[in-house]
Each structure stands twice: as structure tokens, then as C-alpha cells.
């Protein structure tokens, strides 16, 4: 491909297909590749990226699974409207696309979490088994999870399982990876850690006594508090927010 027609930069890092995926993701989401646009043939794109066609195909499969492109065999590769075809995997990729999470994406995450998780807590209080209650009690005690972040994630995971709804478990798994990466926004504060410990005790008692409405209210209140604290931290430290451990 001639230089003036080059649409992508050569990829030279390890795990090449991941670099290809990220580059094309950025260009589609930024609108550099228009919806419905047909990309050049595989051989030209592979040459532009300085990779073989097998590596390119691996990347294209992932992009297709995320709803960013459509591979029409015998025809070509077309850009899709990701607002119509995108999924949670694409949303996760958008979060990790840059070193700093955007406030808009953060707000989207917290808004959805605030809708879903209180309902999950109510269902757990109504449906939990004695075995799940015992596991929740152990998690709240925190003997095996000295990190308050990991303890909090475990408490929520057990509540999701106790709800009896597989969707709650899967969607919480999605949230948990994000909060594992960005949890320092909240848990770096000793005050917030103490508040979480109290929340764990309160939600345990509500679930133990099968008080669904109370569990729902306790969960919603703590999520609203968490959201407020995270926004405050974000506004004060936005330039320093990074994932995978972040600022301690």
C-alpha cells in the first residue's frame, strides 16, 4: 500500500492482534472509519500493519465479536454502528482504551450499578440458602481477605450468587474487574474503609433476617455514598487516574 493510502500504522509489539484490535477500535469509535465503510482488502490492511494475514484475521474476529465490524466472506470487511451492535466486551474495551477512564464512562458504570445491585441484594435476602449465608458471614468477617477492596468484591459476589439470578452474577463479574482496577478511588480512604465494613455488617443482618426491602435500601445508600466519593476523587485527581493498580 502506498504511503498516502495507508490507513493504519505498523504494529511491532508482542501479541500483535491485540495492538491491531486497539488501533481499529480507536479509529471506529473516533469516527475515522465511517459506519458502513468497507475497509481495504485483508492483504492491504495486513501490509499496512506489517503483520501476516493470520494475525490480522485473529484481530478481526475479536472486532466482529465486539460488534465493531462485519466480515462478509467473499465481499469484505465493513464498519458497523457500534451503538446498535456493541456489547459489554466493547464497553470494557472502551474503558481500557486510554490510560485514564473518562468521566462519562465512569458515570455510565455507576448509574447502571446503582440500578441493578440493590435489586440483587433484595433478591439475595429473599432467596439465600443457609450455605450462602454462612459464606457471606465469613466474607464479612474478612479473615481470608485482609484487603478491604477484595473483601468488598467478595461480599458482593456472594450476594449475587445468593440472588439465584445468573445475570446478576455475570454482570457483577463485569463490574468487579473494573472496580478491582479502579478501587483505589474509594478504598484509599480509611473513612471509606470503615464505612464499607459497617455496610458489610448491615447488609449481612438484613440478608440473614430475610428483609429484602431493607437490604435493597442499605445497598442503594452505600452505592450513592460511594458514587459521591468517587466523583469527588475524580474531580481532584483526574490527571492521575490509571488502571491496573492506579495511584496508591
N, C-alpha and C positions, 0 to 999 in steps of 0.2 A: 504494500500500500504506500503511495507517495505521501510525503510528509504533510502536504497541505490537506490531505484527505484523512489523516489519522484522527480517530475519534477517541481513542483510549491510550493511556500511557503504558509502556512495557512494565511488566511485573517481575521483580527479581528476588523477592523474599521467599522464605520457606513456606510450605503449604500454599502453593500458588493459587489454587482455586479460591481460597478464602480472600486473598487480595483482589482477585477478579470480581468476586461477589460484592465486596465492599465498594469497589470503584463504580460498578454498574449501578448498584443501589443508590449511591450518591447522585449519579447523573440522572437517573429516572426521577428520584424524589425532588431534585432541584429543577426538574423540567427541561434539562438539557436534551433529553430524549423525549420526544412528544408522544402522547398517547396514540397508539395505533401505528407509530413509526416502525418501519421494517429496518432492522439492523443489517449491516453488510453480511455477506456470506461468512460462514464459520472460518474458512481458511484466511480471509482478510482480517477478521477480528483476532484470530489466533496470532497472525503475523504482527498485528499492531501491538499486542500484549507481550510478544516474544515468548509464547508458550506453545505446546503442541495441542492438537485438537482434542485429545482425550482429556487434558486438564481443563480446557475450555468447556467441554461438554459436562464435566462434573460440576462446574460453576453454574452453568445454565440450568441444570436440573434443580439446583438449590433455589435459584432465582424463580424458576417456574413454580416450585412448591410454595414460595412466599407470595405468589400472585403478582410478581413484577413483570414477567414475560410469558408469552405463549409460544411454544415451539410447534410449528406446523410442519410436520415431516413432509419433505418434498417441496416445501414452499419457502420457509424461512423462519426467522425469529422476530416476533412482534412485541412491542411495548404495550403492557396492559395498564388500565386505570386502577392503580393500587387501592384507591378509595372504594372501589367496587369489588376487588378480588383479593385484597390483602388479608392477612390473618395475624394471630398472636406472634408467630415467629417473625414476621416482618416488623411488627411493633417492637419486639425485643431488639431486632437489628437496628431499628431507628434510634432506640435509646442508646445503644453502644456505638453508634456511627461516629460520634465525636467523643473526645475525652471528657467533655462537660455535658451533663444532661441538661436539656432545655427546660425552662420553667413551664412551658406549655405541655410537654410530655409528662413532666412530673405532676402537674395538676390533673391531667387525664388519669394517671395511675391512681392518685389519691382519691379522686372523685369516685371511680369505679369501685375501689376497695371499700369506700365508706358505704356504698350501696349494698355490696354483696356480703361482706364479712359479718355485719350484725345479724343478717338473716341466717347465716351459717351458725352463729352462736345460739340463736333461738332454736334452730333445728337440733343442735347438739344437746341442748338441755332437755328437749322433749324425747330424744331417741337414744341417748347414750346408753351403753351397757356398763355393767359393773367393772368389767375388764378395762374399758376405755376410761372410766372414772379413775381407776387405780393408776393407770398410766399418766393421766393428767395430774393427779396428786403428786406423783414422783417428779414430773416435769416442773411443777410449780415449786417444789422443794429445791430443785436445782442442784442436787448432789452431783450429777454427772455432766452438768453444763455450767461451768463457772462463768462463762461469758453471758452477760445479760442479753445480748443480741441473739445468741444461739438458743438460749432458754426461751426467749420470746417467740422465736420461729418455731421451736418445738411445741410450745403451748398451742399456738395457732394450728399447727399441723394436726395435733391430736384432736382439737376441736373440729377441724374439717373432717377427719375420719369419723368422729362420733356423730356428725350430722347425718351420716348414711347416704349422702349425695355425692357421687363420684365427681360431678362437675365442680363442686366446691373444692375438693381435694386437688384437682388438676389446676384450677385457676389459682389456688393458693400456692401451688408449686411454682407457677409462673411469677407471682408476686414475690415469693420468698427469695429467689435468686437475685432479684433486683434489690430487695432490702438487705440481703447479705452483703451486696456490693456497696450500698449507699447508707447502711445502718448507722455509720458514724455521724450522720447528720443529726441523729436523735440521741444515740446512746453514748456520745462523748460527754454528756452532761450527767453528773451524779444525781441531780434532782430528777432528771428524766428516768434514770435507772431505778430510783426509789419509787417513782410513780408507777413504773411498769411492774415492779414487784407487788405493789398493792393491787394493781389491776389483776394480776395473776391470781392472787388470793380471792379477790371479789368474784371473778368470773368462775373460779372453781366452785365457790359456795353456791352460786346461782345454778350452775350445771348439776351439782350434787343434789340440790333440792328440787331439781326439775322446774325451775322458774324461768320459762322461756322468755317472757317479756322483759324480765329483769336482766337476763343475760344479754339480750339484744340491746337494751339501753346502756348497760355497762360497756359493751363493745363499742357502741357508737360514740359515747362520750370520750373514751380513750383515743379513738381514731381522730376525732375532731381536735383533741388536745395535741396529738402527735402531728397532725397536719399543720396546725398553727406554729408549732415549734420548728418544724422542718422549713416552712416558708420563711420564718424569721432568720434561721441559719443561712438559708439560700441567699436571701437578700443581702446579708452581711458578708458572705464568703463565696459568692458565685464564681469568682475568678479562680478559686482554688478547689473546686469540686471535681474530683476524679473518681472513677470506679476502681474495683479490684483493690480494696484496702483504703483508698482515699487518704484524706488528711486526718491524722490522729492527734 
